[in-house]
Amino acid sequence: MEIVDIEELEMIEALQESSGPSLLDILRGKQSGSLPNAAVRDHILHVMRLRPQASANLLLLCEPTTS
């Protein structure tokens, strides 16, 4: 079992948008990687050495509205 918080899900979503690894690939890699007990975020950043950008959905939420 793996607990994934909303920030980690946003990171994974951004990776998916840029044709990165799937959620399943990330979780399988974490399980067999060097930091199996660390957070998913740590696996993505330190083991996979990926730096995901903000997802399109997150950017839409942060976009200023015009009246």
N, CA, C and O atoms as a Tripos MOL2 file, in Angstrom:
@<TRIPOS>MOLECULE
protein
  268   267    67     0     0
PROTEIN
NO_CHARGES

@<TRIPOS>ATOM
      1 N           0.8460   -1.1690    0.0000 N.3       1 MET1
      2 CA          0.0000    0.0000    0.0000 C.3       1 MET1
      3 C           0.8950    1.2370    0.0000 C.2       1 MET1
      4 O           1.9330    1.2770    0.6610 O.2       1 MET1
      5 N           0.4690    2.2290   -0.7500 N.am      2 GLU2
      6 CA          1.2280    3.4770   -0.8460 C.3       2 GLU2
      7 C           0.2730    4.6410   -0.6350 C.2       2 GLU2
      8 O          -0.7920    4.6960   -1.2500 O.2       2 GLU2
      9 N           0.6500    5.5640    0.2250 N.am      3 ILE3
     10 CA         -0.1380    6.7760    0.4340 C.3       3 ILE3
     11 C           0.4850    7.8730   -0.4230 C.2       3 ILE3
     12 O           1.6840    8.1400   -0.3450 O.2       3 ILE3
     13 N          -0.3540    8.5000   -1.2400 N.am      4 VAL4
     14 CA          0.1010    9.5550   -2.1440 C.3       4 VAL4
     15 C          -0.7230   10.8020   -1.8450 C.2       4 VAL4
     16 O          -1.9520   10.7620   -1.8940 O.2       4 VAL4
     17 N          -0.0540   11.9050   -1.5370 N.am      5 ASP5
     18 CA         -0.7980   13.1310   -1.2350 C.3       5 ASP5
     19 C          -1.1030   13.9010   -2.5160 C.2       5 ASP5
     20 O          -0.6280   13.5510   -3.5960 O.2       5 ASP5
     21 N          -1.8980   14.9480   -2.3740 N.am      6 ILE6
     22 CA         -2.3590   15.7020   -3.5400 C.3       6 ILE6
     23 C          -1.1960   16.3480   -4.3000 C.2       6 ILE6
     24 O          -1.2280   16.4060   -5.5290 O.2       6 ILE6
     25 N          -0.1850   16.8270   -3.6020 N.am      7 GLU7
     26 CA          0.9730   17.4250   -4.2800 C.3       7 GLU7
     27 C           1.7160   16.3890   -5.1170 C.2       7 GLU7
     28 O           2.1800   16.6880   -6.2170 O.2       7 GLU7
     29 N           1.8250   15.1760   -4.5930 N.am      8 GLU8
     30 CA          2.4890   14.1140   -5.3560 C.3       8 GLU8
     31 C           1.6480   13.7320   -6.5740 C.2       8 GLU8
     32 O           2.1920   13.4640   -7.6450 O.2       8 GLU8
     33 N           0.3260   13.7070   -6.4110 N.am      9 LEU9
     34 CA         -0.5400   13.4260   -7.5580 C.3       9 LEU9
     35 C          -0.4100   14.5060   -8.6290 C.2       9 LEU9
     36 O          -0.4450   14.2110   -9.8240 O.2       9 LEU9
     37 N          -0.2620   15.7550   -8.1980 N.am     10 GLU10
     38 CA         -0.0550   16.8370   -9.1630 C.3      10 GLU10
     39 C           1.2770   16.6830   -9.8880 C.2      10 GLU10
     40 O           1.3710   16.9620  -11.0840 O.2      10 GLU10
     41 N           2.3060   16.2400   -9.1690 N.am     11 MET11
     42 CA          3.6030   15.9830   -9.8070 C.3      11 MET11
     43 C           3.4630   14.8810  -10.8550 C.2      11 MET11
     44 O           3.9830   15.0020  -11.9650 O.2      11 MET11
     45 N           2.7590   13.8080  -10.4970 N.am     12 ILE12
     46 CA          2.5780   12.6860  -11.4140 C.3      12 ILE12
     47 C           1.7520   13.1190  -12.6230 C.2      12 ILE12
     48 O           2.0350   12.7110  -13.7490 O.2      12 ILE12
     49 N           0.7310   13.9450  -12.3890 N.am     13 GLU13
     50 CA         -0.0770   14.4650  -13.4950 C.3      13 GLU13
     51 C           0.7910   15.2700  -14.4630 C.2      13 GLU13
     52 O           0.6620   15.1270  -15.6790 O.2      13 GLU13
     53 N           1.6660   16.1070  -13.9290 N.am     14 ALA14
     54 CA          2.5550   16.9000  -14.7830 C.3      14 ALA14
     55 C           3.4960   15.9970  -15.5720 C.2      14 ALA14
     56 O           3.7700   16.2620  -16.7420 O.2      14 ALA14
     57 N           3.9890   14.9460  -14.9500 N.am     15 LEU15
     58 CA          4.8590   14.0040  -15.6620 C.3      15 LEU15
     59 C           4.0960   13.3270  -16.7910 C.2      15 LEU15
     60 O           4.6330   13.1440  -17.8840 O.2      15 LEU15
     61 N           2.8470   12.9550  -16.5330 N.am     16 GLN16
     62 CA          2.0170   12.3150  -17.5600 C.3      16 GLN16
     63 C           1.7950   13.2550  -18.7430 C.2      16 GLN16
     64 O           1.8180   12.8260  -19.8970 O.2      16 GLN16
     65 N           1.5810   14.5310  -18.4540 N.am     17 GLU17
     66 CA          1.3420   15.5080  -19.5280 C.3      17 GLU17
     67 C           2.5580   15.6710  -20.4280 C.2      17 GLU17
     68 O           2.4210   16.0330  -21.5970 O.2      17 GLU17
     69 N           3.7420   15.4090  -19.8960 N.am     18 SER18
     70 CA          4.9600   15.5340  -20.6950 C.3      18 SER18
     71 C           5.4870   14.1700  -21.1360 C.2      18 SER18
     72 O           6.6830   13.9950  -21.3710 O.2      18 SER18
     73 N           4.5710   13.2080  -21.2420 N.am     19 SER19
     74 CA          4.9010   11.8460  -21.6950 C.3      19 SER19
     75 C           5.9060   11.1510  -20.7820 C.2      19 SER19
     76 O           6.7220   10.3520  -21.2410 O.2      19 SER19
     77 N           5.8430   11.4550  -19.5040 N.am     20 GLY20
     78 CA          6.7260   10.8290  -18.5290 C.3      20 GLY20
     79 C           6.1980    9.4780  -18.0910 C.2      20 GLY20
     80 O           5.2600    8.9490  -18.6880 O.2      20 GLY20
     81 N           6.7970    8.9190  -17.0520 N.am     21 PRO21
     82 CA          6.3850    7.5940  -16.5800 C.3      21 PRO21
     83 C           4.9630    7.6010  -16.0130 C.2      21 PRO21
     84 O           4.4780    8.6160  -15.5120 O.2      21 PRO21
     85 N           4.3190    6.4550  -16.1070 N.am     22 SER22
     86 CA          2.9620    6.3190  -15.5820 C.3      22 SER22
     87 C           3.0010    6.1790  -14.0600 C.2      22 SER22
     88 O           4.0530    5.9430  -13.4670 O.2      22 SER22
     89 N           1.8400    6.3310  -13.4510 N.am     23 LEU23
     90 CA          1.7220    6.1390  -12.0040 C.3      23 LEU23
     91 C           2.1870    4.7440  -11.6250 C.2      23 LEU23
     92 O           2.9160    4.5750  -10.6480 O.2      23 LEU23
     93 N           1.7750    3.7510  -12.3830 N.am     24 LEU24
     94 CA          2.1700    2.3700  -12.1030 C.3      24 LEU24
     95 C           3.6820    2.1990  -12.1970 C.2      24 LEU24
     96 O           4.2820    1.5460  -11.3440 O.2      24 LEU24
     97 N           4.3050    2.7790  -13.2240 N.am     25 ASP25
     98 CA          5.7610    2.6940  -13.3720 C.3      25 ASP25
     99 C           6.4730    3.3590  -12.1920 C.2      25 ASP25
    100 O           7.4700    2.8390  -11.6890 O.2      25 ASP25
    101 N           5.9560    4.5070  -11.7560 N.am     26 ILE26
    102 CA          6.5660    5.2170  -10.6310 C.3      26 ILE26
    103 C           6.4680    4.3740   -9.3590 C.2      26 ILE26
    104 O           7.4490    4.2280   -8.6290 O.2      26 ILE26
    105 N           5.2850    3.8210   -9.0970 N.am     27 LEU27
    106 CA          5.1000    3.0240   -7.8770 C.3      27 LEU27
    107 C           5.9140    1.7370   -7.9040 C.2      27 LEU27
    108 O           6.4730    1.3360   -6.8830 O.2      27 LEU27
    109 N           5.9850    1.0940   -9.0480 N.am     28 ARG28
    110 CA          6.7990   -0.1270   -9.1510 C.3      28 ARG28
    111 C           8.2820    0.1940   -8.9790 C.2      28 ARG28
    112 O           9.0110   -0.5410   -8.3130 O.2      28 ARG28
    113 N           8.7210    1.2960   -9.5830 N.am     29 GLY29
    114 CA         10.1140    1.6910   -9.4460 C.3      29 GLY29
    115 C          10.4570    2.0530   -8.0120 C.2      29 GLY29
    116 O          11.5430    1.7350   -7.5280 O.2      29 GLY29
    117 N           9.5360    2.7130   -7.3380 N.am     30 LYS30
    118 CA          9.7510    3.0870   -5.9340 C.3      30 LYS30
    119 C           9.8770    1.8490   -5.0610 C.2      30 LYS30
    120 O          10.7440    1.7740   -4.1910 O.2      30 LYS30
    121 N           9.0110    0.8860   -5.3010 N.am     31 GLN31
    122 CA          9.0100   -0.3470   -4.5100 C.3      31 GLN31
    123 C          10.3330   -1.0980   -4.6430 C.2      31 GLN31
    124 O          10.8090   -1.6920   -3.6750 O.2      31 GLN31
    125 N          10.9220   -1.0740   -5.8230 N.am     32 SER32
    126 CA         12.1660   -1.8150   -6.0410 C.3      32 SER32
    127 C          13.4030   -0.9150   -6.0110 C.2      32 SER32
    128 O          14.5230   -1.3890   -6.2000 O.2      32 SER32
    129 N          13.1970    0.3880   -5.7710 N.am     33 GLY33
    130 CA         14.3050    1.3430   -5.7980 C.3      33 GLY33
    131 C          15.0580    1.4430   -4.4870 C.2      33 GLY33
    132 O          14.8650    0.6460   -3.5700 O.2      33 GLY33
    133 N          15.9230    2.4470   -4.4240 N.am     34 SER34
    134 CA         16.7970    2.6190   -3.2610 C.3      34 SER34
    135 C          16.1140    3.3060   -2.0770 C.2      34 SER34
    136 O          16.6640    3.3140   -0.9750 O.2      34 SER34
    137 N          14.9210    3.8840   -2.2850 N.am     35 LEU35
    138 CA         14.2020    4.5610   -1.1970 C.3      35 LEU35
    139 C          12.7630    4.0490   -1.0910 C.2      35 LEU35
    140 O          11.8270    4.8390   -1.2140 O.2      35 LEU35
    141 N          12.5670    2.7530   -0.8660 N.am     36 PRO36
    142 CA         11.2000    2.2210   -0.8660 C.3      36 PRO36
    143 C          10.3230    2.7590    0.2650 C.2      36 PRO36
    144 O           9.0980    2.7500    0.1450 O.2      36 PRO36
    145 N          10.9220    3.2240    1.3510 N.am     37 ASN37
    146 CA         10.1380    3.7320    2.4820 C.3      37 ASN37
    147 C           9.9630    5.2450    2.4650 C.2      37 ASN37
    148 O           9.3310    5.8080    3.3590 O.2      37 ASN37
    149 N          10.5120    5.8990    1.4640 N.am     38 ALA38
    150 CA         10.4120    7.3570    1.3510 C.3      38 ALA38
    151 C           9.1030    7.7350    0.6640 C.2      38 ALA38
    152 O           8.3840    6.8760    0.1540 O.2      38 ALA38
    153 N           8.8120    9.0050    0.6610 N.am     39 ALA39
    154 CA          7.6140    9.5100   -0.0160 C.3      39 ALA39
    155 C           7.7730    9.3760   -1.5310 C.2      39 ALA39
    156 O           8.8890    9.3300   -2.0500 O.2      39 ALA39
    157 N           6.6540    9.3160   -2.2180 N.am     40 VAL40
    158 CA          6.6690    9.2460   -3.6820 C.3      40 VAL40
    159 C           7.4120   10.4550   -4.2430 C.2      40 VAL40
    160 O           8.1640   10.3250   -5.2090 O.2      40 VAL40
    161 N           7.2120   11.6150   -3.6520 N.am     41 ARG41
    162 CA          7.8920   12.8490   -4.0660 C.3      41 ARG41
    163 C           9.4090   12.6580   -4.0620 C.2      41 ARG41
    164 O          10.0930   13.0470   -5.0090 O.2      41 ARG41
    165 N           9.9270   12.0560   -2.9890 N.am     42 ASP42
    166 CA         11.3680   11.8290   -2.8900 C.3      42 ASP42
    167 C          11.8570   10.8600   -3.9550 C.2      42 ASP42
    168 O          12.9460   11.0330   -4.5010 O.2      42 ASP42
    169 N          11.0680    9.8560   -4.2490 N.am     43 HIS43
    170 CA         11.4480    8.9050   -5.3000 C.3      43 HIS43
    171 C          11.5320    9.6180   -6.6560 C.2      43 HIS43
    172 O          12.4780    9.4130   -7.4160 O.2      43 HIS43
    173 N          10.5330   10.4540   -6.9470 N.am     44 ILE44
    174 CA         10.5190   11.1690   -8.2280 C.3      44 ILE44
    175 C          11.7110   12.1210   -8.3290 C.2      44 ILE44
    176 O          12.4010   12.1540   -9.3480 O.2      44 ILE44
    177 N          11.9460   12.8880   -7.2760 N.am     45 LEU45
    178 CA         12.9890   13.9210   -7.3140 C.3      45 LEU45
    179 C          14.4010   13.3650   -7.1670 C.2      45 LEU45
    180 O          15.3110   13.8080   -7.8680 O.2      45 LEU45
    181 N          14.6020   12.4020   -6.2660 N.am     46 HIS46
    182 CA         15.9630   11.9710   -5.9380 C.3      46 HIS46
    183 C          16.4030   10.6770   -6.6130 C.2      46 HIS46
    184 O          17.5740   10.5310   -6.9640 O.2      46 HIS46
    185 N          15.4930    9.7520   -6.7970 N.am     47 VAL47
    186 CA         15.8650    8.4890   -7.4450 C.3      47 VAL47
    187 C          15.7010    8.6030   -8.9590 C.2      47 VAL47
    188 O          16.6100    8.2700   -9.7190 O.2      47 VAL47
    189 N          14.5250    9.0810   -9.3880 N.am     48 MET48
    190 CA         14.2810    9.2060  -10.8270 C.3      48 MET48
    191 C          14.9280   10.4690  -11.4050 C.2      48 MET48
    192 O          15.1090   10.5770  -12.6180 O.2      48 MET48
    193 N          15.2720   11.4150  -10.5410 N.am     49 ARG49
    194 CA         15.9070   12.6740  -10.9280 C.3      49 ARG49
    195 C          15.0780   13.4450  -11.9580 C.2      49 ARG49
    196 O          15.6080   13.9850  -12.9280 O.2      49 ARG49
    197 N          13.7550   13.4800  -11.7170 N.am     50 LEU50
    198 CA         12.8430   14.2270  -12.5750 C.3      50 LEU50
    199 C          12.4400   15.5090  -11.8720 C.2      50 LEU50
    200 O          12.3720   15.5550  -10.6440 O.2      50 LEU50
    201 N          12.1780   16.5350  -12.6380 N.am     51 ARG51
    202 CA         11.7480   17.8320  -12.1080 C.3      51 ARG51
    203 C          10.4730   18.2410  -12.8420 C.2      51 ARG51
    204 O          10.5220   19.0510  -13.7680 O.2      51 ARG51
    205 N           9.3290   17.6830  -12.4300 N.am     52 PRO52
    206 CA          8.0960   18.0060  -13.1450 C.3      52 PRO52
    207 C           7.7030   19.4740  -12.9910 C.2      52 PRO52
    208 O           7.8770   20.0770  -11.9330 O.2      52 PRO52
    209 N           7.1750   20.0220  -14.0680 N.am     53 GLN53
    210 CA          6.6470   21.3830  -14.0560 C.3      53 GLN53
    211 C           5.2120   21.3100  -13.5270 C.2      53 GLN53
    212 O           4.6880   20.2190  -13.3010 O.2      53 GLN53
    213 N           4.5900   22.4440  -13.3320 N.am     54 ALA54
    214 CA          3.1960   22.4700  -12.8970 C.3      54 ALA54
    215 C           2.3040   21.9000  -13.9950 C.2      54 ALA54
    216 O           2.5390   22.1320  -15.1810 O.2      54 ALA54
    217 N           1.2920   21.1600  -13.5940 N.am     55 SER55
    218 CA          0.3750   20.5780  -14.5710 C.3      55 SER55
    219 C          -0.5210   21.6690  -15.1540 C.2      55 SER55
    220 O          -0.6680   22.7440  -14.5720 O.2      55 SER55
    221 N          -1.1080   21.3800  -16.2960 N.am     56 ALA56
    222 CA         -1.9980   22.3410  -16.9550 C.3      56 ALA56
    223 C          -3.1980   22.6600  -16.0700 C.2      56 ALA56
    224 O          -3.6370   23.8090  -16.0170 O.2      56 ALA56
    225 N          -3.7340   21.6550  -15.3740 N.am     57 ASN57
    226 CA         -4.8720   21.8910  -14.4860 C.3      57 ASN57
    227 C          -4.5010   22.8280  -13.3450 C.2      57 ASN57
    228 O          -5.2860   23.7040  -12.9800 O.2      57 ASN57
    229 N          -3.3250   22.6520  -12.7880 N.am     58 LEU58
    230 CA         -2.8790   23.5160  -11.7000 C.3      58 LEU58
    231 C          -2.6760   24.9430  -12.2020 C.2      58 LEU58
    232 O          -3.0270   25.9010  -11.5140 O.2      58 LEU58
    233 N          -2.1170   25.0830  -13.3890 N.am     59 LEU59
    234 CA         -1.9170   26.4150  -13.9610 C.3      59 LEU59
    235 C          -3.2520   27.1150  -14.2110 C.2      59 LEU59
    236 O          -3.3590   28.3270  -14.0210 O.2      59 LEU59
    237 N          -4.2640   26.3670  -14.6330 N.am     60 LEU60
    238 CA         -5.5910   26.9410  -14.8400 C.3      60 LEU60
    239 C          -6.1850   27.4520  -13.5340 C.2      60 LEU60
    240 O          -6.8260   28.5020  -13.5050 O.2      60 LEU60
    241 N          -5.9700   26.7110  -12.4590 N.am     61 LEU61
    242 CA         -6.4860   27.1270  -11.1520 C.3      61 LEU61
    243 C          -5.8110   28.3980  -10.6600 C.2      61 LEU61
    244 O          -6.4250   29.2030   -9.9590 O.2      61 LEU61
    245 N          -4.5600   28.5770  -11.0240 N.am     62 CYS62
    246 CA         -3.7860   29.7220  -10.5460 C.3      62 CYS62
    247 C          -3.8790   30.9240  -11.4710 C.2      62 CYS62
    248 O          -3.3670   31.9960  -11.1510 O.2      62 CYS62
    249 N          -4.5250   30.7550  -12.6060 N.am     63 GLU63
    250 CA         -4.6310   31.8340  -13.5860 C.3      63 GLU63
    251 C          -5.5400   32.9270  -13.0620 C.2      63 GLU63
    252 O          -6.6410   32.6450  -12.5890 O.2      63 GLU63
    253 N          -5.0910   34.1820  -13.1400 N.am     64 PRO64
    254 CA         -5.9250   35.2820  -12.6480 C.3      64 PRO64
    255 C          -7.1700   35.4370  -13.5330 C.2      64 PRO64
    256 O          -7.1070   35.2750  -14.7520 O.2      64 PRO64
    257 N          -8.2750   35.7480  -12.9070 N.am     65 THR65
    258 CA         -9.5160   35.9540  -13.6650 C.3      65 THR65
    259 C          -9.6540   37.4210  -14.0250 C.2      65 THR65
    260 O          -9.1970   38.3070  -13.3020 O.2      65 THR65
    261 N         -10.2910   37.6520  -15.1540 N.am     66 THR66
    262 CA        -10.5080   39.0380  -15.5810 C.3      66 THR66
    263 C         -11.9950   39.3280  -15.4970 C.2      66 THR66
    264 O         -12.8190   38.4540  -15.7650 O.2      66 THR66
    265 N         -12.3350   40.5390  -15.1280 N.am     67 SER67
    266 CA        -13.7650   40.9100  -14.9920 C.3      67 SER67
    267 C         -14.2300   41.6800  -16.1940 C.2      67 SER67
    268 O         -15.3940   42.0750  -16.2610 O.2      67 SER67
@<TRIPOS>BOND
     1     1     2 1
     2     2     3 1
     3     3     4 2
     4     3     5 am
     5     5     6 1
     6     6     7 1
     7     7     8 2
     8     7     9 am
     9     9    10 1
    10    10    11 1
    11    11    12 2
    12    11    13 am
    13    13    14 1
    14    14    15 1
    15    15    16 2
    16    15    17 am
    17    17    18 1
    18    18    19 1
    19    19    20 2
    20    19    21 am
    21    21    22 1
    22    22    23 1
    23    23    24 2
    24    23    25 am
    25    25    26 1
    26    26    27 1
    27    27    28 2
    28    27    29 am
    29    29    30 1
    30    30    31 1
    31    31    32 2
    32    31    33 am
    33    33    34 1
    34    34    35 1
    35    35    36 2
    36    35    37 am
    37    37    38 1
    38    38    39 1
    39    39    40 2
    40    39    41 am
    41    41    42 1
    42    42    43 1
    43    43    44 2
    44    43    45 am
    45    45    46 1
    46    46    47 1
    47    47    48 2
    48    47    49 am
    49    49    50 1
    50    50    51 1
    51    51    52 2
    52    51    53 am
    53    53    54 1
    54    54    55 1
    55    55    56 2
    56    55    57 am
    57    57    58 1
    58    58    59 1
    59    59    60 2
    60    59    61 am
    61    61    62 1
    62    62    63 1
    63    63    64 2
    64    63    65 am
    65    65    66 1
    66    66    67 1
    67    67    68 2
    68    67    69 am
    69    69    70 1
    70    70    71 1
    71    71    72 2
    72    71    73 am
    73    73    74 1
    74    74    75 1
    75    75    76 2
    76    75    77 am
    77    77    78 1
    78    78    79 1
    79    79    80 2
    80    79    81 am
    81    81    82 1
    82    82    83 1
    83    83    84 2
    84    83    85 am
    85    85    86 1
    86    86    87 1
    87    87    88 2
    88    87    89 am
    89    89    90 1
    90    90    91 1
    91    91    92 2
    92    91    93 am
    93    93    94 1
    94    94    95 1
    95    95    96 2
    96    95    97 am
    97    97    98 1
    98    98    99 1
    99    99   100 2
   100    99   101 am
   101   101   102 1
   102   102   103 1
   103   103   104 2
   104   103   105 am
   105   105   106 1
   106   106   107 1
   107   107   108 2
   108   107   109 am
   109   109   110 1
   110   110   111 1
   111   111   112 2
   112   111   113 am
   113   113   114 1
   114   114   115 1
   115   115   116 2
   116   115   117 am
   117   117   118 1
   118   118   119 1
   119   119   120 2
   120   119   121 am
   121   121   122 1
   122   122   123 1
   123   123   124 2
   124   123   125 am
   125   125   126 1
   126   126   127 1
   127   127   128 2
   128   127   129 am
   129   129   130 1
   130   130   131 1
   131   131   132 2
   132   131   133 am
   133   133   134 1
   134   134   135 1
   135   135   136 2
   136   135   137 am
   137   137   138 1
   138   138   139 1
   139   139   140 2
   140   139   141 am
   141   141   142 1
   142   142   143 1
   143   143   144 2
   144   143   145 am
   145   145   146 1
   146   146   147 1
   147   147   148 2
   148   147   149 am
   149   149   150 1
   150   150   151 1
   151   151   152 2
   152   151   153 am
   153   153   154 1
   154   154   155 1
   155   155   156 2
   156   155   157 am
   157   157   158 1
   158   158   159 1
   159   159   160 2
   160   159   161 am
   161   161   162 1
   162   162   163 1
   163   163   164 2
   164   163   165 am
   165   165   166 1
   166   166   167 1
   167   167   168 2
   168   167   169 am
   169   169   170 1
   170   170   171 1
   171   171   172 2
   172   171   173 am
   173   173   174 1
   174   174   175 1
   175   175   176 2
   176   175   177 am
   177   177   178 1
   178   178   179 1
   179   179   180 2
   180   179   181 am
   181   181   182 1
   182   182   183 1
   183   183   184 2
   184   183   185 am
   185   185   186 1
   186   186   187 1
   187   187   188 2
   188   187   189 am
   189   189   190 1
   190   190   191 1
   191   191   192 2
   192   191   193 am
   193   193   194 1
   194   194   195 1
   195   195   196 2
   196   195   197 am
   197   197   198 1
   198   198   199 1
   199   199   200 2
   200   199   201 am
   201   201   202 1
   202   202   203 1
   203   203   204 2
   204   203   205 am
   205   205   206 1
   206   206   207 1
   207   207   208 2
   208   207   209 am
   209   209   210 1
   210   210   211 1
   211   211   212 2
   212   211   213 am
   213   213   214 1
   214   214   215 1
   215   215   216 2
   216   215   217 am
   217   217   218 1
   218   218   219 1
   219   219   220 2
   220   219   221 am
   221   221   222 1
   222   222   223 1
   223   223   224 2
   224   223   225 am
   225   225   226 1
   226   226   227 1
   227   227   228 2
   228   227   229 am
   229   229   230 1
   230   230   231 1
   231   231   232 2
   232   231   233 am
   233   233   234 1
   234   234   235 1
   235   235   236 2
   236   235   237 am
   237   237   238 1
   238   238   239 1
   239   239   240 2
   240   239   241 am
   241   241   242 1
   242   242   243 1
   243   243   244 2
   244   243   245 am
   245   245   246 1
   246   246   247 1
   247   247   248 2
   248   247   249 am
   249   249   250 1
   250   250   251 1
   251   251   252 2
   252   251   253 am
   253   253   254 1
   254   254   255 1
   255   255   256 2
   256   255   257 am
   257   257   258 1
   258   258   259 1
   259   259   260 2
   260   259   261 am
   261   261   262 1
   262   262   263 1
   263   263   264 2
   264   263   265 am
   265   265   266 1
   266   266   267 1
   267   267   268 2
@<TRIPOS>SUBSTRUCTURE
     1 MET1         2 RESIDUE 1 A MET
     2 GLU2         6 RESIDUE 1 A GLU
     3 ILE3        10 RESIDUE 1 A ILE
     4 VAL4        14 RESIDUE 1 A VAL
     5 ASP5        18 RESIDUE 1 A ASP
     6 ILE6        22 RESIDUE 1 A ILE
     7 GLU7        26 RESIDUE 1 A GLU
     8 GLU8        30 RESIDUE 1 A GLU
     9 LEU9        34 RESIDUE 1 A LEU
    10 GLU10       38 RESIDUE 1 A GLU
    11 MET11       42 RESIDUE 1 A MET
    12 ILE12       46 RESIDUE 1 A ILE
    13 GLU13       50 RESIDUE 1 A GLU
    14 ALA14       54 RESIDUE 1 A ALA
    15 LEU15       58 RESIDUE 1 A LEU
    16 GLN16       62 RESIDUE 1 A GLN
    17 GLU17       66 RESIDUE 1 A GLU
    18 SER18       70 RESIDUE 1 A SER
    19 SER19       74 RESIDUE 1 A SER
    20 GLY20       78 RESIDUE 1 A GLY
    21 PRO21       82 RESIDUE 1 A PRO
    22 SER22       86 RESIDUE 1 A SER
    23 LEU23       90 RESIDUE 1 A LEU
    24 LEU24       94 RESIDUE 1 A LEU
    25 ASP25       98 RESIDUE 1 A ASP
    26 ILE26      102 RESIDUE 1 A ILE
    27 LEU27      106 RESIDUE 1 A LEU
    28 ARG28      110 RESIDUE 1 A ARG
    29 GLY29      114 RESIDUE 1 A GLY
    30 LYS30      118 RESIDUE 1 A LYS
    31 GLN31      122 RESIDUE 1 A GLN
    32 SER32      126 RESIDUE 1 A SER
    33 GLY33      130 RESIDUE 1 A GLY
    34 SER34      134 RESIDUE 1 A SER
    35 LEU35      138 RESIDUE 1 A LEU
    36 PRO36      142 RESIDUE 1 A PRO
    37 ASN37      146 RESIDUE 1 A ASN
    38 ALA38      150 RESIDUE 1 A ALA
    39 ALA39      154 RESIDUE 1 A ALA
    40 VAL40      158 RESIDUE 1 A VAL
    41 ARG41      162 RESIDUE 1 A ARG
    42 ASP42      166 RESIDUE 1 A ASP
    43 HIS43      170 RESIDUE 1 A HIS
    44 ILE44      174 RESIDUE 1 A ILE
    45 LEU45      178 RESIDUE 1 A LEU
    46 HIS46      182 RESIDUE 1 A HIS
    47 VAL47      186 RESIDUE 1 A VAL
    48 MET48      190 RESIDUE 1 A MET
    49 ARG49      194 RESIDUE 1 A ARG
    50 LEU50      198 RESIDUE 1 A LEU
    51 ARG51      202 RESIDUE 1 A ARG
    52 PRO52      206 RESIDUE 1 A PRO
    53 GLN53      210 RESIDUE 1 A GLN
    54 ALA54      214 RESIDUE 1 A ALA
    55 SER55      218 RESIDUE 1 A SER
    56 ALA56      222 RESIDUE 1 A ALA
    57 ASN57      226 RESIDUE 1 A ASN
    58 LEU58      230 RESIDUE 1 A LEU
    59 LEU59      234 RESIDUE 1 A LEU
    60 LEU60      238 RESIDUE 1 A LEU
    61 LEU61      242 RESIDUE 1 A LEU
    62 CYS62      246 RESIDUE 1 A CYS
    63 GLU63      250 RESIDUE 1 A GLU
    64 PRO64      254 RESIDUE 1 A PRO
    65 THR65      258 RESIDUE 1 A THR
    66 THR66      262 RESIDUE 1 A THR
    67 SER67      266 RESIDUE 1 A SER
